[in-house]
Amino acid sequence: MRLIRFVSVLIICLSACLCISVNCLAADPVKELSEALELSELRDKLPEDARIAAGSTAILDTDINGAAERLADLAKGLLSGVLGDALKKAAAIVSAAALCSMLTALFGEGKSTQYVTLAGVMAVTAIAVGDMRSFLGLAGSTMHELDDYSKILLPALTAAASAGGAISAAAVKYSATVLFLQILISLSDSLVIPLICAYAAASVAGAAMGGAGLNGAANLIKWLTVTIMTLVMGAFVIYLTVTGVVASSADAAAARIAKTTVSTMLPVVGGMVSDAASTVISAAAGIRNAVGVFGLFALSAICLCPFLKLGIHYLIFKASAALTAVLTDSAVSKAVSALAASIGMALGLSGACAMMLFISILSVIKVAPV
């Protein structure tokens, strides 16, 4: 009777252990963490063009080669339209310069030449003024679009890094990125974009009317604009580097203390707890890297169209300025060159915002597992 009772108890205990072990093996830390972080929103919140470039691949299984090919295909599809529009503007500018050259040759030297030059500057300005407004608006909207998406991407990336043990480092990098990103956007809306407009106006006025005062004011405005963007980016990189090193050291020390405490307080099961924690940390590190890679491609897809449009128009306007200098008076060429520089500053402003996010994501991905 005792033997039967012992065997029954043993069978019940073994069955219970078997059920428990099956449930443990069925648990997938990667799946659970991804569901807790709500990674599906990273794809759902993407703009339409960026969502097409991202494809249907799961975030945790991002194909780098496939994503790069989709970005290249998207760029090819946009290139012809953007290049055609830029060449039309360039043809109109060169035609205006050629007409000025013909009028100058027809009327000869004198006051009539000044009027022809003034008319040429006004003509190329009229051709490009609509584009300048759209370019500055495009730069501002791109920055706000990047900011909106970063509010979804950065918290998910920070949470994954924190789950991997880099609690202080991830929090510091997230805080630094949000702080300097808001500073850059605020400065761009209230100061930098108006300064670019002022530079274009002063440069065109200086080309049309002459005078060292307007040219000096234009150079001062350009220097101030570039200096503001450089200082913000430099301060961000320095702050991120210094605080990241300090926070990473603190995370490493905290992890060593935690492992020693667990082993001391739980001498029997301390190793099992440590192994389970290592499994969760490894899963979190994998999710962090996957989210970071997806985020890089997502941000690239968001920036692709604006950067292509601004970059191609900048190069075409620069080439138009060089060709215009051969055809007519240098004043018209200076006006076109100044408009090209304004487009370049708008491109640099949106590029600084994108670069800030790229640096932040790469710095979080490079955090060593604790």
C-alpha positions as CSV (number, residue, x, y, z in Angstrom):
1,M,0.0,0.0,0.0
2,R,2.8,2.4,0.9
3,L,4.6,1.5,-2.3
4,I,1.5,2.3,-4.4
5,R,1.1,5.6,-2.6
6,F,4.8,6.4,-3.1
7,V,4.6,5.6,-6.8
8,S,1.4,7.7,-7.2
9,V,3.0,10.7,-5.5
10,L,6.1,10.3,-7.6
11,I,4.1,10.2,-10.8
12,I,2.1,13.3,-9.8
13,C,5.4,15.2,-9.0
14,L,7.0,14.2,-12.3
15,S,3.9,15.3,-14.2
16,A,3.8,18.6,-12.5
17,C,7.5,19.2,-13.3
18,L,6.9,18.2,-16.9
19,C,4.1,20.7,-17.3
20,I,6.2,23.4,-15.7
21,S,9.2,22.7,-18.0
22,V,7.0,22.7,-21.1
23,N,5.7,26.2,-20.2
24,C,9.2,27.5,-19.6
25,L,10.4,26.1,-22.9
26,A,7.5,27.6,-24.8
27,A,8.3,31.1,-23.5
28,D,10.0,33.2,-26.2
29,P,11.8,36.3,-24.6
30,V,12.3,37.9,-28.0
31,K,8.6,37.7,-28.9
32,E,7.5,38.8,-25.4
33,L,9.8,41.8,-25.4
34,S,8.8,42.9,-28.9
35,E,5.1,42.7,-28.0
36,A,5.8,44.7,-24.8
37,L,7.7,47.4,-26.8
38,E,4.9,47.5,-29.4
39,L,7.4,47.4,-32.3
40,S,4.6,47.1,-34.9
41,E,4.0,50.9,-34.4
42,L,7.4,51.6,-35.9
43,R,6.1,50.5,-39.3
44,D,2.6,51.7,-38.9
45,K,3.6,55.3,-38.2
46,L,6.0,55.6,-41.2
47,P,5.0,57.9,-44.0
48,E,3.7,56.2,-47.2
49,D,6.9,56.5,-49.2
50,A,9.0,55.3,-46.3
51,R,6.6,52.4,-45.6
52,I,7.0,51.3,-49.2
53,A,10.8,51.4,-48.9
54,A,10.6,49.5,-45.6
55,G,8.8,46.6,-47.3
56,S,6.8,43.9,-45.6
57,T,9.7,42.3,-43.8
58,A,9.3,42.0,-40.0
59,I,11.3,44.5,-38.0
60,L,13.2,41.8,-36.2
61,D,14.1,40.1,-39.5
62,T,15.2,43.2,-41.4
63,D,17.0,42.3,-44.6
64,I,19.8,44.9,-45.0
65,N,20.4,44.1,-48.7
66,G,16.7,44.1,-49.5
67,A,16.1,47.4,-47.7
68,A,19.1,49.0,-49.5
69,E,17.7,47.8,-52.8
70,R,14.2,49.2,-52.1
71,L,15.8,52.5,-51.2
72,A,17.8,52.5,-54.4
73,D,14.6,51.7,-56.4
74,L,12.7,54.5,-54.6
75,A,15.6,56.9,-55.4
76,K,15.6,55.9,-59.1
77,G,11.8,56.5,-59.3
78,L,12.2,60.0,-57.8
79,L,15.4,61.0,-59.7
80,S,13.9,61.5,-63.1
81,G,11.1,63.8,-61.9
82,V,13.3,65.9,-59.7
83,L,16.1,66.1,-62.2
84,G,13.7,67.1,-65.0
85,D,12.2,69.9,-62.8
86,A,15.7,71.2,-61.9
87,L,16.8,71.2,-65.5
88,K,13.7,73.2,-66.5
89,K,14.6,75.9,-64.0
90,A,18.2,75.9,-65.1
91,A,17.2,76.3,-68.7
92,A,15.0,79.3,-67.8
93,I,17.8,80.9,-65.8
94,V,20.4,80.4,-68.6
95,S,17.9,81.7,-71.2
96,A,17.4,84.9,-69.1
97,A,21.2,85.3,-68.9
98,A,21.6,84.8,-72.6
99,L,18.9,87.4,-73.3
100,C,20.6,89.9,-71.0
101,S,23.9,89.2,-72.9
102,M,22.1,89.9,-76.2
103,L,20.6,93.2,-74.9
104,T,23.9,94.3,-73.5
105,A,25.6,93.7,-76.9
106,L,22.7,95.5,-78.6
107,F,22.6,98.7,-76.5
108,G,26.3,98.9,-75.7
109,E,27.9,100.4,-72.7
110,G,26.2,103.0,-70.4
111,K,23.2,103.2,-68.1
112,S,21.3,100.8,-70.3
113,T,23.7,98.1,-69.3
114,Q,22.9,98.7,-65.6
115,Y,19.2,98.4,-66.4
116,V,19.7,95.2,-68.3
117,T,21.7,93.8,-65.4
118,L,19.0,94.8,-63.0
119,A,16.4,93.2,-65.2
120,G,18.4,90.0,-65.4
121,V,18.8,89.7,-61.7
122,M,15.1,90.3,-61.2
123,A,14.3,87.7,-63.9
124,V,16.4,84.9,-62.3
125,T,15.0,85.8,-58.9
126,A,11.4,85.6,-60.2
127,I,12.2,82.2,-61.7
128,A,13.6,80.8,-58.4
129,V,11.6,82.6,-55.7
130,G,8.8,80.1,-55.8
131,D,11.3,77.2,-55.5
132,M,13.0,78.9,-52.6
133,R,9.8,79.1,-50.6
134,S,9.1,75.4,-51.3
135,F,12.7,74.4,-50.5
136,L,12.7,76.2,-47.1
137,G,9.3,74.8,-46.3
138,L,10.5,71.3,-47.3
139,A,13.5,71.6,-45.0
140,G,11.3,72.6,-42.1
141,S,8.7,69.9,-42.7
142,T,11.4,67.3,-43.0
143,M,12.8,68.2,-39.6
144,H,9.3,68.1,-38.0
145,E,8.6,64.7,-39.7
146,L,11.9,63.3,-38.4
147,D,11.0,64.7,-34.9
148,D,7.6,63.1,-35.0
149,Y,8.9,59.7,-35.9
150,S,11.8,59.9,-33.4
151,K,9.2,60.1,-30.7
152,I,8.2,56.6,-31.6
153,L,11.6,55.2,-32.6
154,L,13.8,56.5,-29.8
155,P,11.6,55.3,-26.8
156,A,11.4,51.7,-28.3
157,L,15.2,51.7,-28.9
158,T,15.9,53.1,-25.4
159,A,13.6,50.5,-23.8
160,A,15.3,47.7,-25.6
161,A,18.7,48.9,-24.6
162,S,17.6,49.4,-21.0
163,A,16.3,45.8,-21.0
164,G,19.7,44.7,-22.1
165,G,21.3,46.3,-19.0
166,A,22.4,49.7,-20.5
167,I,19.9,51.6,-18.3
168,S,21.9,54.8,-17.6
169,A,23.6,54.9,-21.0
170,A,20.3,54.5,-23.0
171,A,18.5,57.1,-20.9
172,V,21.3,59.6,-21.2
173,K,21.5,59.2,-25.0
174,Y,17.8,59.5,-25.3
175,S,17.6,62.6,-23.2
176,A,20.5,64.2,-25.1
177,T,19.0,63.5,-28.5
178,V,15.6,64.8,-27.5
179,L,17.1,68.0,-25.9
180,F,19.3,68.9,-28.8
181,L,16.8,68.0,-31.4
182,Q,14.2,70.3,-29.9
183,I,16.9,73.0,-29.7
184,L,17.8,72.6,-33.3
185,I,14.1,72.6,-34.5
186,S,13.3,75.7,-32.3
187,L,16.3,77.6,-33.7
188,S,15.5,76.6,-37.2
189,D,11.8,77.8,-37.0
190,S,12.6,81.0,-35.2
191,L,16.0,82.0,-36.4
192,V,17.8,79.9,-39.0
193,I,15.2,79.7,-41.7
194,P,14.5,83.5,-41.4
195,L,18.3,84.1,-41.6
196,I,18.4,82.0,-44.8
197,C,15.6,84.1,-46.3
198,A,17.5,87.3,-45.2
199,Y,20.7,86.0,-46.8
200,A,19.0,85.3,-50.1
201,A,17.3,88.8,-50.1
202,A,20.5,90.6,-49.2
203,S,22.6,88.7,-51.7
204,V,20.2,89.3,-54.6
205,A,19.9,93.0,-53.6
206,G,23.6,93.3,-53.5
207,A,24.0,91.7,-56.9
208,A,21.3,94.0,-58.4
209,M,22.4,97.3,-56.8
210,G,26.0,96.7,-55.9
211,G,27.6,98.1,-52.8
212,A,29.9,96.5,-50.2
213,G,27.3,97.0,-47.5
214,L,24.8,94.5,-48.8
215,N,27.4,92.0,-49.7
216,G,29.0,92.3,-46.3
217,A,25.6,91.9,-44.6
218,A,24.9,88.8,-46.8
219,N,28.3,87.2,-45.8
220,L,27.7,88.0,-42.1
221,I,24.2,86.3,-42.2
222,K,25.6,83.3,-44.0
223,W,28.4,82.9,-41.4
224,L,26.0,83.3,-38.6
225,T,23.6,80.6,-40.0
226,V,26.4,78.1,-40.6
227,T,27.9,78.8,-37.1
228,I,24.6,78.2,-35.3
229,M,24.2,74.8,-37.0
230,T,27.8,73.9,-36.3
231,L,27.6,74.8,-32.7
232,V,24.5,72.9,-32.0
233,M,25.9,69.7,-33.7
234,G,29.2,70.1,-32.0
235,A,27.7,70.5,-28.6
236,F,25.4,67.5,-29.2
237,V,28.4,65.2,-30.2
238,I,30.5,66.3,-27.3
239,Y,27.7,66.0,-24.7
240,L,26.7,62.6,-26.1
241,T,30.2,61.3,-26.0
242,V,31.1,62.5,-22.5
243,T,27.9,61.5,-20.8
244,G,27.8,58.2,-22.7
245,V,31.2,57.1,-21.4
246,V,30.2,58.0,-17.8
247,A,26.8,56.2,-18.0
248,S,28.3,53.1,-19.6
249,S,30.8,52.8,-16.8
250,A,28.0,53.2,-14.2
251,D,26.0,50.4,-16.0
252,A,28.9,48.0,-16.0
253,A,29.6,48.6,-12.3
254,A,25.9,48.1,-11.4
255,A,25.8,44.9,-13.4
256,R,28.8,43.5,-11.6
257,I,27.3,44.4,-8.2
258,A,24.0,42.8,-9.1
259,K,25.6,39.5,-10.2
260,T,27.7,39.3,-7.1
261,T,24.6,40.0,-4.9
262,V,22.5,37.3,-6.6
263,S,25.3,34.7,-6.3
264,T,25.8,35.6,-2.6
265,M,22.2,35.8,-1.5
266,L,21.1,32.7,-3.5
267,P,23.9,30.2,-3.4
268,V,21.9,27.3,-4.8
269,V,19.8,28.9,-7.5
270,G,21.9,32.0,-8.1
271,G,23.5,30.5,-11.2
272,M,20.1,29.6,-12.6
273,V,18.8,33.2,-12.0
274,S,22.0,34.6,-13.6
275,D,21.6,32.4,-16.7
276,A,17.9,33.4,-17.1
277,A,18.9,37.1,-16.8
278,S,21.6,36.6,-19.4
279,T,19.0,35.1,-21.8
280,V,16.7,38.0,-21.4
281,I,19.6,40.5,-21.8
282,S,20.8,38.7,-25.0
283,A,17.2,38.8,-26.4
284,A,17.0,42.5,-25.6
285,A,20.3,43.2,-27.3
286,G,19.1,41.4,-30.4
287,I,15.9,43.5,-30.4
288,R,17.9,46.7,-29.8
289,N,20.1,46.0,-32.9
290,A,17.1,45.0,-35.0
291,V,15.2,48.2,-34.1
292,G,18.3,50.3,-34.6
293,V,18.9,48.9,-38.1
294,F,15.2,49.3,-39.0
295,G,15.3,52.8,-37.6
296,L,18.3,53.8,-39.8
297,F,16.6,52.6,-42.9
298,A,13.3,54.2,-41.9
299,L,14.9,57.6,-41.3
300,S,16.8,57.2,-44.6
301,A,13.5,56.6,-46.4
302,I,12.0,59.7,-44.8
303,C,15.0,61.8,-45.8
304,L,15.4,60.4,-49.3
305,C,12.9,62.6,-51.3
306,P,13.8,65.9,-49.6
307,F,17.5,65.3,-49.8
308,L,17.3,64.4,-53.5
309,K,15.2,67.4,-54.3
310,L,17.4,69.9,-52.4
311,G,20.7,68.3,-53.4
312,I,19.9,68.1,-57.1
313,H,18.6,71.6,-57.2
314,Y,21.6,72.9,-55.4
315,L,24.0,71.3,-57.9
316,I,22.0,72.4,-60.9
317,F,21.8,76.0,-59.6
318,K,25.6,76.0,-59.0
319,A,26.1,74.7,-62.5
320,S,23.7,77.4,-63.8
321,A,25.7,80.1,-62.0
322,A,28.9,79.0,-63.6
323,L,27.3,78.9,-67.0
324,T,25.6,82.3,-66.5
325,A,29.0,83.9,-65.6
326,V,30.2,83.0,-69.1
327,L,27.1,84.4,-70.8
328,T,26.5,87.7,-69.1
329,D,27.4,90.2,-66.4
330,S,28.8,88.7,-63.1
331,A,25.9,90.2,-61.1
332,V,23.4,87.8,-62.6
333,S,25.8,84.9,-61.8
334,K,26.2,86.1,-58.2
335,A,22.4,86.2,-57.7
336,V,22.1,82.6,-59.0
337,S,25.1,81.5,-56.9
338,A,23.5,83.1,-53.8
339,L,20.2,81.3,-54.4
340,A,22.1,78.0,-54.7
341,A,23.9,78.7,-51.4
342,S,20.5,79.3,-49.8
343,I,19.3,75.9,-51.0
344,G,22.6,74.4,-49.7
345,M,22.0,75.9,-46.2
346,A,18.4,74.5,-46.2
347,L,19.9,71.1,-47.1
348,G,22.5,71.4,-44.3
349,L,19.8,72.3,-41.8
350,S,17.6,69.2,-42.5
351,G,20.8,67.1,-42.8
352,A,21.9,68.2,-39.3
353,C,18.6,67.0,-37.9
354,A,18.9,63.6,-39.7
355,M,22.5,63.2,-38.7
356,M,21.7,63.9,-35.1
357,L,19.2,61.0,-35.1
358,F,21.7,58.7,-37.0
359,I,24.4,59.4,-34.5
360,S,22.1,58.7,-31.6
361,I,20.9,55.4,-33.0
362,L,24.4,54.2,-33.8
363,S,25.6,55.2,-30.3
364,V,22.9,53.1,-28.7
365,I,23.6,50.1,-31.0
366,K,27.3,50.2,-30.1
367,V,26.6,50.0,-26.4
368,A,28.3,46.9,-25.2
369,P,26.0,44.3,-23.6
370,V,26.2,44.3,-19.8
